[in-house]
Amino acid sequence: MGRRAIFPNPPLFALIGVFLYGVAANICYTAGWSCELVSRRFWPAEAAAFGRLSFTFGLVGSVILSLVPAVLVTVLSVIVLFVNRPTVP
């Protein structure tokens, strides 16, 4: 009796997930520099501090975005293991 792995069914869903990850990463990247340009236009005195702050938030956000799939697969695997555990008579 083997265990089934946690894979999307059909596998096309995995490709859609990879595509959505790329889109989300590019949206976050573009939002960072565009917000900094807006801050330089309207608040030039505070732009340098905002640049460092937005870089920090962007870095943390990109790390979280990259770790979400690993955490999600781990949590789903643990749930499947507990739901499909063998019963002792």
HTML snippet that shows the backbone in 3Dmol.js (N, CA, C, O; Angstrom):
<script src="https://3Dmol.org/build/3Dmol-min.js"></script>
<div id="view" style="width:600px;height:400px;position:relative"></div>
<script>
const pdb = `
ATOM      1  N   MET A   1       0.845  -1.165   0.000  1.00  0.00           N
ATOM      2  CA  MET A   1       0.000   0.000   0.000  1.00  0.00           C
ATOM      3  C   MET A   1       0.897   1.237   0.000  1.00  0.00           C
ATOM      4  O   MET A   1       1.576   1.514   0.989  1.00  0.00           O
ATOM      5  N   GLY A   2       0.900   1.973  -1.097  1.00  0.00           N
ATOM      6  CA  GLY A   2       1.736   3.163  -1.198  1.00  0.00           C
ATOM      7  C   GLY A   2       0.941   4.431  -0.914  1.00  0.00           C
ATOM      8  O   GLY A   2      -0.290   4.439  -0.942  1.00  0.00           O
ATOM      9  N   ARG A   3       1.649   5.454  -0.652  1.00  0.00           N
ATOM     10  CA  ARG A   3       1.021   6.756  -0.399  1.00  0.00           C
ATOM     11  C   ARG A   3       1.108   7.597  -1.669  1.00  0.00           C
ATOM     12  O   ARG A   3       2.087   7.539  -2.413  1.00  0.00           O
ATOM     13  N   ARG A   4       0.059   8.376  -1.890  1.00  0.00           N
ATOM     14  CA  ARG A   4       0.060   9.275  -3.036  1.00  0.00           C
ATOM     15  C   ARG A   4       0.782  10.562  -2.664  1.00  0.00           C
ATOM     16  O   ARG A   4       0.632  11.080  -1.557  1.00  0.00           O
ATOM     17  N   ALA A   5       1.559  11.063  -3.597  1.00  0.00           N
ATOM     18  CA  ALA A   5       2.264  12.328  -3.373  1.00  0.00           C
ATOM     19  C   ALA A   5       1.297  13.494  -3.585  1.00  0.00           C
ATOM     20  O   ALA A   5       0.256  13.353  -4.226  1.00  0.00           O
ATOM     21  N   ILE A   6       1.663  14.633  -3.036  1.00  0.00           N
ATOM     22  CA  ILE A   6       0.849  15.835  -3.189  1.00  0.00           C
ATOM     23  C   ILE A   6       1.248  16.510  -4.500  1.00  0.00           C
ATOM     24  O   ILE A   6       2.193  17.298  -4.527  1.00  0.00           O
ATOM     25  N   PHE A   7       0.555  16.213  -5.557  1.00  0.00           N
ATOM     26  CA  PHE A   7       0.769  16.865  -6.836  1.00  0.00           C
ATOM     27  C   PHE A   7      -0.566  17.315  -7.375  1.00  0.00           C
ATOM     28  O   PHE A   7      -1.582  16.652  -7.168  1.00  0.00           O
ATOM     29  N   PRO A   8      -0.569  18.437  -8.066  1.00  0.00           N
ATOM     30  CA  PRO A   8      -1.823  18.902  -8.651  1.00  0.00           C
ATOM     31  C   PRO A   8      -2.314  17.912  -9.703  1.00  0.00           C
ATOM     32  O   PRO A   8      -1.522  17.278 -10.400  1.00  0.00           O
ATOM     33  N   ASN A   9      -3.597  17.797  -9.798  1.00  0.00           N
ATOM     34  CA  ASN A   9      -4.181  16.901 -10.781  1.00  0.00           C
ATOM     35  C   ASN A   9      -5.190  17.689 -11.581  1.00  0.00           C
ATOM     36  O   ASN A   9      -6.216  18.050 -11.005  1.00  0.00           O
ATOM     37  N   PRO A  10      -5.012  17.976 -12.782  1.00  0.00           N
ATOM     38  CA  PRO A  10      -3.944  17.599 -13.710  1.00  0.00           C
ATOM     39  C   PRO A  10      -2.691  18.442 -13.500  1.00  0.00           C
ATOM     40  O   PRO A  10      -2.749  19.500 -12.873  1.00  0.00           O
ATOM     41  N   PRO A  11      -1.556  17.972 -14.025  1.00  0.00           N
ATOM     42  CA  PRO A  11      -0.290  18.684 -13.829  1.00  0.00           C
ATOM     43  C   PRO A  11      -0.267  20.099 -14.425  1.00  0.00           C
ATOM     44  O   PRO A  11       0.623  20.891 -14.116  1.00  0.00           O
ATOM     45  N   LEU A  12      -1.233  20.406 -15.266  1.00  0.00           N
ATOM     46  CA  LEU A  12      -1.309  21.750 -15.833  1.00  0.00           C
ATOM     47  C   LEU A  12      -1.466  22.792 -14.728  1.00  0.00           C
ATOM     48  O   LEU A  12      -1.019  23.928 -14.888  1.00  0.00           O
ATOM     49  N   PHE A  13      -2.094  22.424 -13.608  1.00  0.00           N
ATOM     50  CA  PHE A  13      -2.248  23.350 -12.488  1.00  0.00           C
ATOM     51  C   PHE A  13      -0.894  23.761 -11.917  1.00  0.00           C
ATOM     52  O   PHE A  13      -0.741  24.887 -11.443  1.00  0.00           O
ATOM     53  N   ALA A  14       0.080  22.870 -11.956  1.00  0.00           N
ATOM     54  CA  ALA A  14       1.424  23.218 -11.484  1.00  0.00           C
ATOM     55  C   ALA A  14       2.041  24.281 -12.385  1.00  0.00           C
ATOM     56  O   ALA A  14       2.680  25.215 -11.900  1.00  0.00           O
ATOM     57  N   LEU A  15       1.853  24.144 -13.679  1.00  0.00           N
ATOM     58  CA  LEU A  15       2.371  25.154 -14.609  1.00  0.00           C
ATOM     59  C   LEU A  15       1.684  26.497 -14.410  1.00  0.00           C
ATOM     60  O   LEU A  15       2.326  27.543 -14.511  1.00  0.00           O
ATOM     61  N   ILE A  16       0.398  26.477 -14.132  1.00  0.00           N
ATOM     62  CA  ILE A  16      -0.328  27.718 -13.855  1.00  0.00           C
ATOM     63  C   ILE A  16       0.218  28.357 -12.586  1.00  0.00           C
ATOM     64  O   ILE A  16       0.357  29.579 -12.523  1.00  0.00           O
ATOM     65  N   GLY A  17       0.531  27.553 -11.573  1.00  0.00           N
ATOM     66  CA  GLY A  17       1.110  28.068 -10.338  1.00  0.00           C
ATOM     67  C   GLY A  17       2.471  28.708 -10.570  1.00  0.00           C
ATOM     68  O   GLY A  17       2.767  29.758  -9.999  1.00  0.00           O
ATOM     69  N   VAL A  18       3.298  28.091 -11.398  1.00  0.00           N
ATOM     70  CA  VAL A  18       4.610  28.655 -11.714  1.00  0.00           C
ATOM     71  C   VAL A  18       4.439  29.989 -12.444  1.00  0.00           C
ATOM     72  O   VAL A  18       5.154  30.950 -12.160  1.00  0.00           O
ATOM     73  N   PHE A  19       3.502  30.045 -13.373  1.00  0.00           N
ATOM     74  CA  PHE A  19       3.232  31.284 -14.098  1.00  0.00           C
ATOM     75  C   PHE A  19       2.751  32.380 -13.147  1.00  0.00           C
ATOM     76  O   PHE A  19       3.216  33.518 -13.224  1.00  0.00           O
ATOM     77  N   LEU A  20       1.824  32.042 -12.255  1.00  0.00           N
ATOM     78  CA  LEU A  20       1.317  33.031 -11.301  1.00  0.00           C
ATOM     79  C   LEU A  20       2.404  33.513 -10.345  1.00  0.00           C
ATOM     80  O   LEU A  20       2.408  34.679  -9.953  1.00  0.00           O
ATOM     81  N   TYR A  21       3.321  32.631  -9.970  1.00  0.00           N
ATOM     82  CA  TYR A  21       4.460  33.037  -9.134  1.00  0.00           C
ATOM     83  C   TYR A  21       5.299  34.081  -9.862  1.00  0.00           C
ATOM     84  O   TYR A  21       5.681  35.094  -9.276  1.00  0.00           O
ATOM     85  N   GLY A  22       5.584  33.838 -11.121  1.00  0.00           N
ATOM     86  CA  GLY A  22       6.371  34.795 -11.908  1.00  0.00           C
ATOM     87  C   GLY A  22       5.670  36.137 -12.039  1.00  0.00           C
ATOM     88  O   GLY A  22       6.306  37.185 -11.935  1.00  0.00           O
ATOM     89  N   VAL A  23       4.368  36.109 -12.266  1.00  0.00           N
ATOM     90  CA  VAL A  23       3.607  37.355 -12.367  1.00  0.00           C
ATOM     91  C   VAL A  23       3.632  38.101 -11.032  1.00  0.00           C
ATOM     92  O   VAL A  23       3.846  39.313 -11.005  1.00  0.00           O
ATOM     93  N   ALA A  24       3.416  37.392  -9.931  1.00  0.00           N
ATOM     94  CA  ALA A  24       3.417  38.037  -8.610  1.00  0.00           C
ATOM     95  C   ALA A  24       4.792  38.612  -8.280  1.00  0.00           C
ATOM     96  O   ALA A  24       4.881  39.707  -7.723  1.00  0.00           O
ATOM     97  N   ALA A  25       5.848  37.906  -8.609  1.00  0.00           N
ATOM     98  CA  ALA A  25       7.199  38.409  -8.340  1.00  0.00           C
ATOM     99  C   ALA A  25       7.473  39.669  -9.150  1.00  0.00           C
ATOM    100  O   ALA A  25       8.068  40.614  -8.634  1.00  0.00           O
ATOM    101  N   ASN A  26       7.053  39.697 -10.393  1.00  0.00           N
ATOM    102  CA  ASN A  26       7.271  40.885 -11.220  1.00  0.00           C
ATOM    103  C   ASN A  26       6.412  42.058 -10.784  1.00  0.00           C
ATOM    104  O   ASN A  26       6.845  43.206 -10.878  1.00  0.00           O
ATOM    105  N   ILE A  27       5.215  41.794 -10.314  1.00  0.00           N
ATOM    106  CA  ILE A  27       4.368  42.880  -9.793  1.00  0.00           C
ATOM    107  C   ILE A  27       5.024  43.497  -8.566  1.00  0.00           C
ATOM    108  O   ILE A  27       5.073  44.720  -8.431  1.00  0.00           O
ATOM    109  N   CYS A  28       5.526  42.656  -7.678  1.00  0.00           N
ATOM    110  CA  CYS A  28       6.193  43.172  -6.478  1.00  0.00           C
ATOM    111  C   CYS A  28       7.443  43.965  -6.842  1.00  0.00           C
ATOM    112  O   CYS A  28       7.687  45.024  -6.263  1.00  0.00           O
ATOM    113  N   TYR A  29       8.231  43.480  -7.781  1.00  0.00           N
ATOM    114  CA  TYR A  29       9.434  44.179  -8.190  1.00  0.00           C
ATOM    115  C   TYR A  29       9.091  45.538  -8.804  1.00  0.00           C
ATOM    116  O   TYR A  29       9.709  46.550  -8.473  1.00  0.00           O
ATOM    117  N   THR A  30       8.107  45.552  -9.695  1.00  0.00           N
ATOM    118  CA  THR A  30       7.720  46.795 -10.357  1.00  0.00           C
ATOM    119  C   THR A  30       7.117  47.783  -9.371  1.00  0.00           C
ATOM    120  O   THR A  30       7.358  48.985  -9.485  1.00  0.00           O
ATOM    121  N   ALA A  31       6.346  47.309  -8.416  1.00  0.00           N
ATOM    122  CA  ALA A  31       5.742  48.200  -7.419  1.00  0.00           C
ATOM    123  C   ALA A  31       6.813  48.877  -6.567  1.00  0.00           C
ATOM    124  O   ALA A  31       6.629  50.022  -6.154  1.00  0.00           O
ATOM    125  N   GLY A  32       7.909  48.209  -6.300  1.00  0.00           N
ATOM    126  CA  GLY A  32       8.970  48.779  -5.480  1.00  0.00           C
ATOM    127  C   GLY A  32       9.602  49.997  -6.113  1.00  0.00           C
ATOM    128  O   GLY A  32       9.648  51.062  -5.496  1.00  0.00           O
ATOM    129  N   TRP A  33      10.090  49.861  -7.334  1.00  0.00           N
ATOM    130  CA  TRP A  33      10.766  51.011  -7.930  1.00  0.00           C
ATOM    131  C   TRP A  33       9.790  52.090  -8.354  1.00  0.00           C
ATOM    132  O   TRP A  33      10.142  53.270  -8.356  1.00  0.00           O
ATOM    133  N   SER A  34       8.565  51.713  -8.716  1.00  0.00           N
ATOM    134  CA  SER A  34       7.599  52.754  -9.090  1.00  0.00           C
ATOM    135  C   SER A  34       7.168  53.572  -7.867  1.00  0.00           C
ATOM    136  O   SER A  34       6.981  54.784  -7.980  1.00  0.00           O
ATOM    137  N   CYS A  35       7.009  52.944  -6.720  1.00  0.00           N
ATOM    138  CA  CYS A  35       6.692  53.694  -5.494  1.00  0.00           C
ATOM    139  C   CYS A  35       7.851  54.598  -5.091  1.00  0.00           C
ATOM    140  O   CYS A  35       7.634  55.702  -4.591  1.00  0.00           O
ATOM    141  N   GLU A  36       9.075  54.137  -5.304  1.00  0.00           N
ATOM    142  CA  GLU A  36      10.216  54.992  -4.983  1.00  0.00           C
ATOM    143  C   GLU A  36      10.271  56.201  -5.919  1.00  0.00           C
ATOM    144  O   GLU A  36      10.605  57.302  -5.479  1.00  0.00           O
ATOM    145  N   LEU A  37       9.951  56.016  -7.189  1.00  0.00           N
ATOM    146  CA  LEU A  37       9.922  57.154  -8.112  1.00  0.00           C
ATOM    147  C   LEU A  37       8.850  58.165  -7.710  1.00  0.00           C
ATOM    148  O   LEU A  37       9.078  59.373  -7.779  1.00  0.00           O
ATOM    149  N   VAL A  38       7.693  57.679  -7.293  1.00  0.00           N
ATOM    150  CA  VAL A  38       6.629  58.578  -6.842  1.00  0.00           C
ATOM    151  C   VAL A  38       7.067  59.335  -5.596  1.00  0.00           C
ATOM    152  O   VAL A  38       6.796  60.529  -5.469  1.00  0.00           O
ATOM    153  N   SER A  39       7.746  58.646  -4.673  1.00  0.00           N
ATOM    154  CA  SER A  39       8.197  59.325  -3.456  1.00  0.00           C
ATOM    155  C   SER A  39       9.259  60.375  -3.779  1.00  0.00           C
ATOM    156  O   SER A  39       9.285  61.429  -3.144  1.00  0.00           O
ATOM    157  N   ARG A  40      10.130  60.113  -4.746  1.00  0.00           N
ATOM    158  CA  ARG A  40      11.136  61.111  -5.126  1.00  0.00           C
ATOM    159  C   ARG A  40      10.490  62.338  -5.768  1.00  0.00           C
ATOM    160  O   ARG A  40      11.003  63.451  -5.652  1.00  0.00           O
ATOM    161  N   ARG A  41       9.380  62.128  -6.433  1.00  0.00           N
ATOM    162  CA  ARG A  41       8.684  63.248  -7.087  1.00  0.00           C
ATOM    163  C   ARG A  41       7.963  64.123  -6.071  1.00  0.00           C
ATOM    164  O   ARG A  41       8.052  65.349  -6.146  1.00  0.00           O
ATOM    165  N   PHE A  42       7.253  63.521  -5.126  1.00  0.00           N
ATOM    166  CA  PHE A  42       6.406  64.287  -4.213  1.00  0.00           C
ATOM    167  C   PHE A  42       7.067  64.600  -2.871  1.00  0.00           C
ATOM    168  O   PHE A  42       6.754  65.620  -2.257  1.00  0.00           O
ATOM    169  N   TRP A  43       7.972  63.741  -2.407  1.00  0.00           N
ATOM    170  CA  TRP A  43       8.641  63.945  -1.114  1.00  0.00           C
ATOM    171  C   TRP A  43      10.147  63.735  -1.273  1.00  0.00           C
ATOM    172  O   TRP A  43      10.676  62.736  -0.788  1.00  0.00           O
ATOM    173  N   PRO A  44      10.846  64.652  -1.940  1.00  0.00           N
ATOM    174  CA  PRO A  44      12.272  64.416  -2.221  1.00  0.00           C
ATOM    175  C   PRO A  44      13.137  64.329  -0.966  1.00  0.00           C
ATOM    176  O   PRO A  44      14.156  63.639  -0.976  1.00  0.00           O
ATOM    177  N   ALA A  45      12.761  65.004   0.100  1.00  0.00           N
ATOM    178  CA  ALA A  45      13.582  64.962   1.318  1.00  0.00           C
ATOM    179  C   ALA A  45      13.536  63.592   1.987  1.00  0.00           C
ATOM    180  O   ALA A  45      14.531  63.155   2.566  1.00  0.00           O
ATOM    181  N   GLU A  46      12.401  62.913   1.915  1.00  0.00           N
ATOM    182  CA  GLU A  46      12.253  61.608   2.573  1.00  0.00           C
ATOM    183  C   GLU A  46      12.492  60.433   1.633  1.00  0.00           C
ATOM    184  O   GLU A  46      12.335  59.281   2.038  1.00  0.00           O
ATOM    185  N   ALA A  47      12.865  60.700   0.393  1.00  0.00           N
ATOM    186  CA  ALA A  47      12.973  59.628  -0.609  1.00  0.00           C
ATOM    187  C   ALA A  47      14.075  58.626  -0.271  1.00  0.00           C
ATOM    188  O   ALA A  47      13.904  57.428  -0.500  1.00  0.00           O
ATOM    189  N   ALA A  48      15.189  59.085   0.262  1.00  0.00           N
ATOM    190  CA  ALA A  48      16.288  58.155   0.572  1.00  0.00           C
ATOM    191  C   ALA A  48      15.881  57.166   1.663  1.00  0.00           C
ATOM    192  O   ALA A  48      16.163  55.972   1.558  1.00  0.00           O
ATOM    193  N   ALA A  49      15.223  57.659   2.703  1.00  0.00           N
ATOM    194  CA  ALA A  49      14.761  56.763   3.772  1.00  0.00           C
ATOM    195  C   ALA A  49      13.688  55.823   3.248  1.00  0.00           C
ATOM    196  O   ALA A  49      13.656  54.647   3.609  1.00  0.00           O
ATOM    197  N   PHE A  50      12.809  56.341   2.394  1.00  0.00           N
ATOM    198  CA  PHE A  50      11.768  55.489   1.824  1.00  0.00           C
ATOM    199  C   PHE A  50      12.374  54.414   0.934  1.00  0.00           C
ATOM    200  O   PHE A  50      11.879  53.287   0.901  1.00  0.00           O
ATOM    201  N   GLY A  51      13.439  54.747   0.212  1.00  0.00           N
ATOM    202  CA  GLY A  51      14.098  53.760  -0.647  1.00  0.00           C
ATOM    203  C   GLY A  51      14.642  52.589   0.147  1.00  0.00           C
ATOM    204  O   GLY A  51      14.466  51.436  -0.246  1.00  0.00           O
ATOM    205  N   ARG A  52      15.306  52.875   1.268  1.00  0.00           N
ATOM    206  CA  ARG A  52      15.823  51.791   2.112  1.00  0.00           C
ATOM    207  C   ARG A  52      14.684  50.960   2.697  1.00  0.00           C
ATOM    208  O   ARG A  52      14.759  49.732   2.746  1.00  0.00           O
ATOM    209  N   LEU A  53      13.638  51.639   3.135  1.00  0.00           N
ATOM    210  CA  LEU A  53      12.497  50.939   3.721  1.00  0.00           C
ATOM    211  C   LEU A  53      11.786  50.068   2.685  1.00  0.00           C
ATOM    212  O   LEU A  53      11.439  48.921   2.967  1.00  0.00           O
ATOM    213  N   SER A  54      11.571  50.612   1.494  1.00  0.00           N
ATOM    214  CA  SER A  54      10.887  49.830   0.461  1.00  0.00           C
ATOM    215  C   SER A  54      11.750  48.656  -0.003  1.00  0.00           C
ATOM    216  O   SER A  54      11.221  47.595  -0.333  1.00  0.00           O
ATOM    217  N   PHE A  55      13.081  48.838  -0.032  1.00  0.00           N
ATOM    218  CA  PHE A  55      13.958  47.723  -0.374  1.00  0.00           C
ATOM    219  C   PHE A  55      13.842  46.612   0.663  1.00  0.00           C
ATOM    220  O   PHE A  55      13.789  45.433   0.312  1.00  0.00           O
ATOM    221  N   THR A  56      13.804  46.987   1.942  1.00  0.00           N
ATOM    222  CA  THR A  56      13.680  45.992   3.010  1.00  0.00           C
ATOM    223  C   THR A  56      12.364  45.237   2.897  1.00  0.00           C
ATOM    224  O   THR A  56      12.340  44.010   2.983  1.00  0.00           O
ATOM    225  N   PHE A  57      11.269  45.968   2.706  1.00  0.00           N
ATOM    226  CA  PHE A  57       9.973  45.305   2.559  1.00  0.00           C
ATOM    227  C   PHE A  57       9.930  44.430   1.311  1.00  0.00           C
ATOM    228  O   PHE A  57       9.349  43.345   1.332  1.00  0.00           O
ATOM    229  N   GLY A  58      10.535  44.892   0.237  1.00  0.00           N
ATOM    230  CA  GLY A  58      10.574  44.097  -0.991  1.00  0.00           C
ATOM    231  C   GLY A  58      11.358  42.817  -0.828  1.00  0.00           C
ATOM    232  O   GLY A  58      10.963  41.764  -1.327  1.00  0.00           O
ATOM    233  N   LEU A  59      12.483  42.915  -0.120  1.00  0.00           N
ATOM    234  CA  LEU A  59      13.305  41.726   0.120  1.00  0.00           C
ATOM    235  C   LEU A  59      12.562  40.712   0.986  1.00  0.00           C
ATOM    236  O   LEU A  59      12.535  39.520   0.678  1.00  0.00           O
ATOM    237  N   VAL A  60      11.964  41.193   2.066  1.00  0.00           N
ATOM    238  CA  VAL A  60      11.202  40.296   2.948  1.00  0.00           C
ATOM    239  C   VAL A  60      10.011  39.697   2.192  1.00  0.00           C
ATOM    240  O   VAL A  60       9.721  38.508   2.325  1.00  0.00           O
ATOM    241  N   GLY A  61       9.333  40.519   1.405  1.00  0.00           N
ATOM    242  CA  GLY A  61       8.189  40.024   0.629  1.00  0.00           C
ATOM    243  C   GLY A  61       8.592  38.978  -0.392  1.00  0.00           C
ATOM    244  O   GLY A  61       7.872  37.999  -0.588  1.00  0.00           O
ATOM    245  N   SER A  62       9.728  39.167  -1.047  1.00  0.00           N
ATOM    246  CA  SER A  62      10.158  38.184  -2.040  1.00  0.00           C
ATOM    247  C   SER A  62      10.567  36.870  -1.382  1.00  0.00           C
ATOM    248  O   SER A  62      10.330  35.800  -1.942  1.00  0.00           O
ATOM    249  N   VAL A  63      11.177  36.941  -0.205  1.00  0.00           N
ATOM    250  CA  VAL A  63      11.532  35.710   0.513  1.00  0.00           C
ATOM    251  C   VAL A  63      10.265  34.968   0.938  1.00  0.00           C
ATOM    252  O   VAL A  63      10.175  33.748   0.798  1.00  0.00           O
ATOM    253  N   ILE A  64       9.293  35.712   1.456  1.00  0.00           N
ATOM    254  CA  ILE A  64       8.025  35.083   1.854  1.00  0.00           C
ATOM    255  C   ILE A  64       7.323  34.490   0.645  1.00  0.00           C
ATOM    256  O   ILE A  64       6.813  33.372   0.716  1.00  0.00           O
ATOM    257  N   LEU A  65       7.286  35.220  -0.465  1.00  0.00           N
ATOM    258  CA  LEU A  65       6.652  34.717  -1.688  1.00  0.00           C
ATOM    259  C   LEU A  65       7.329  33.441  -2.172  1.00  0.00           C
ATOM    260  O   LEU A  65       6.663  32.534  -2.670  1.00  0.00           O
ATOM    261  N   SER A  66       8.641  33.369  -2.029  1.00  0.00           N
ATOM    262  CA  SER A  66       9.361  32.171  -2.473  1.00  0.00           C
ATOM    263  C   SER A  66       9.173  30.990  -1.526  1.00  0.00           C
ATOM    264  O   SER A  66       9.251  29.840  -1.959  1.00  0.00           O
ATOM    265  N   LEU A  67       8.927  31.253  -0.239  1.00  0.00           N
ATOM    266  CA  LEU A  67       8.768  30.166   0.725  1.00  0.00           C
ATOM    267  C   LEU A  67       7.341  29.638   0.823  1.00  0.00           C
ATOM    268  O   LEU A  67       7.130  28.544   1.347  1.00  0.00           O
ATOM    269  N   VAL A  68       6.367  30.381   0.336  1.00  0.00           N
ATOM    270  CA  VAL A  68       4.967  29.956   0.447  1.00  0.00           C
ATOM    271  C   VAL A  68       4.722  28.583  -0.182  1.00  0.00           C
ATOM    272  O   VAL A  68       4.060  27.757   0.446  1.00  0.00           O
ATOM    273  N   PRO A  69       5.223  28.292  -1.398  1.00  0.00           N
ATOM    274  CA  PRO A  69       4.976  26.954  -1.952  1.00  0.00           C
ATOM    275  C   PRO A  69       5.546  25.825  -1.096  1.00  0.00           C
ATOM    276  O   PRO A  69       4.907  24.785  -0.937  1.00  0.00           O
ATOM    277  N   ALA A  70       6.740  26.024  -0.545  1.00  0.00           N
ATOM    278  CA  ALA A  70       7.345  24.976   0.291  1.00  0.00           C
ATOM    279  C   ALA A  70       6.529  24.749   1.557  1.00  0.00           C
ATOM    280  O   ALA A  70       6.300  23.606   1.954  1.00  0.00           O
ATOM    281  N   VAL A  71       6.092  25.824   2.188  1.00  0.00           N
ATOM    282  CA  VAL A  71       5.279  25.696   3.402  1.00  0.00           C
ATOM    283  C   VAL A  71       3.935  25.054   3.072  1.00  0.00           C
ATOM    284  O   VAL A  71       3.453  24.200   3.816  1.00  0.00           O
ATOM    285  N   LEU A  72       3.338  25.460   1.971  1.00  0.00           N
ATOM    286  CA  LEU A  72       2.035  24.913   1.576  1.00  0.00           C
ATOM    287  C   LEU A  72       2.114  23.416   1.304  1.00  0.00           C
ATOM    288  O   LEU A  72       1.249  22.663   1.750  1.00  0.00           O
ATOM    289  N   VAL A  73       3.133  22.977   0.581  1.00  0.00           N
ATOM    290  CA  VAL A  73       3.281  21.546   0.288  1.00  0.00           C
ATOM    291  C   VAL A  73       3.547  20.770   1.572  1.00  0.00           C
ATOM    292  O   VAL A  73       3.023  19.668   1.740  1.00  0.00           O
ATOM    293  N   THR A  74       4.340  21.313   2.470  1.00  0.00           N
ATOM    294  CA  THR A  74       4.615  20.636   3.733  1.00  0.00           C
ATOM    295  C   THR A  74       3.357  20.482   4.568  1.00  0.00           C
ATOM    296  O   THR A  74       3.088  19.401   5.093  1.00  0.00           O
ATOM    297  N   VAL A  75       2.588  21.550   4.696  1.00  0.00           N
ATOM    298  CA  VAL A  75       1.346  21.491   5.486  1.00  0.00           C
ATOM    299  C   VAL A  75       0.363  20.513   4.860  1.00  0.00           C
ATOM    300  O   VAL A  75      -0.242  19.708   5.567  1.00  0.00           O
ATOM    301  N   LEU A  76       0.194  20.574   3.531  1.00  0.00           N
ATOM    302  CA  LEU A  76      -0.734  19.647   2.872  1.00  0.00           C
ATOM    303  C   LEU A  76      -0.271  18.205   3.016  1.00  0.00           C
ATOM    304  O   LEU A  76      -1.102  17.311   3.182  1.00  0.00           O
ATOM    305  N   SER A  77       1.031  17.956   2.956  1.00  0.00           N
ATOM    306  CA  SER A  77       1.539  16.590   3.119  1.00  0.00           C
ATOM    307  C   SER A  77       1.265  16.054   4.523  1.00  0.00           C
ATOM    308  O   SER A  77       0.893  14.891   4.682  1.00  0.00           O
ATOM    309  N   VAL A  78       1.446  16.890   5.530  1.00  0.00           N
ATOM    310  CA  VAL A  78       1.161  16.465   6.905  1.00  0.00           C
ATOM    311  C   VAL A  78      -0.327  16.175   7.071  1.00  0.00           C
ATOM    312  O   VAL A  78      -0.699  15.196   7.718  1.00  0.00           O
ATOM    313  N   ILE A  79      -1.174  17.012   6.495  1.00  0.00           N
ATOM    314  CA  ILE A  79      -2.626  16.788   6.587  1.00  0.00           C
ATOM    315  C   ILE A  79      -2.996  15.472   5.921  1.00  0.00           C
ATOM    316  O   ILE A  79      -3.776  14.698   6.476  1.00  0.00           O
ATOM    317  N   VAL A  80      -2.446  15.206   4.735  1.00  0.00           N
ATOM    318  CA  VAL A  80      -2.757  13.956   4.034  1.00  0.00           C
ATOM    319  C   VAL A  80      -2.250  12.760   4.831  1.00  0.00           C
ATOM    320  O   VAL A  80      -2.918  11.727   4.876  1.00  0.00           O
ATOM    321  N   LEU A  81      -1.089  12.879   5.456  1.00  0.00           N
ATOM    322  CA  LEU A  81      -0.577  11.769   6.267  1.00  0.00           C
ATOM    323  C   LEU A  81      -1.502  11.465   7.441  1.00  0.00           C
ATOM    324  O   LEU A  81      -1.729  10.297   7.757  1.00  0.00           O
ATOM    325  N   PHE A  82      -2.037  12.487   8.088  1.00  0.00           N
ATOM    326  CA  PHE A  82      -2.933  12.251   9.222  1.00  0.00           C
ATOM    327  C   PHE A  82      -4.301  11.764   8.786  1.00  0.00           C
ATOM    328  O   PHE A  82      -4.916  10.964   9.492  1.00  0.00           O
ATOM    329  N   VAL A  83      -4.790  12.213   7.662  1.00  0.00           N
ATOM    330  CA  VAL A  83      -6.110  11.777   7.191  1.00  0.00           C
ATOM    331  C   VAL A  83      -6.062  10.342   6.690  1.00  0.00           C
ATOM    332  O   VAL A  83      -7.009   9.584   6.898  1.00  0.00           O
ATOM    333  N   ASN A  84      -4.978   9.961   6.035  1.00  0.00           N
ATOM    334  CA  ASN A  84      -4.876   8.626   5.440  1.00  0.00           C
ATOM    335  C   ASN A  84      -4.060   7.649   6.273  1.00  0.00           C
ATOM    336  O   ASN A  84      -3.582   6.643   5.749  1.00  0.00           O
ATOM    337  N   ARG A  85      -3.895   7.926   7.552  1.00  0.00           N
ATOM    338  CA  ARG A  85      -3.095   7.002   8.369  1.00  0.00           C
ATOM    339  C   ARG A  85      -3.841   5.689   8.554  1.00  0.00           C
ATOM    340  O   ARG A  85      -5.070   5.666   8.630  1.00  0.00           O
ATOM    341  N   PRO A  86      -3.090   4.603   8.626  1.00  0.00           N
ATOM    342  CA  PRO A  86      -3.745   3.291   8.807  1.00  0.00           C
ATOM    343  C   PRO A  86      -4.322   3.173  10.229  1.00  0.00           C
ATOM    344  O   PRO A  86      -3.759   3.677  11.200  1.00  0.00           O
ATOM    345  N   THR A  87      -5.436   2.502  10.299  1.00  0.00           N
ATOM    346  CA  THR A  87      -6.077   2.288  11.613  1.00  0.00           C
ATOM    347  C   THR A  87      -5.658   0.932  12.159  1.00  0.00           C
ATOM    348  O   THR A  87      -5.464  -0.021  11.405  1.00  0.00           O
ATOM    349  N   VAL A  88      -5.524   0.858  13.456  1.00  0.00           N
ATOM    350  CA  VAL A  88      -5.167  -0.388  14.123  1.00  0.00           C
ATOM    351  C   VAL A  88      -6.446  -1.042  14.601  1.00  0.00           C
ATOM    352  O   VAL A  88      -7.232  -0.418  15.314  1.00  0.00           O
ATOM    353  N   PRO A  89      -6.673  -2.323  14.210  1.00  0.00           N
ATOM    354  CA  PRO A  89      -7.927  -2.980  14.636  1.00  0.00           C
ATOM    355  C   PRO A  89      -7.963  -3.326  16.110  1.00  0.00           C
ATOM    356  O   PRO A  89      -8.953  -3.877  16.591  1.00  0.00           O
TER     357      PRO A  89
END
`;
const viewer = $3Dmol.createViewer("view");
viewer.addModel(pdb, "pdb");
viewer.setStyle({}, {cartoon: {color: "spectrum"}});
viewer.zoomTo();
viewer.render();
</script>
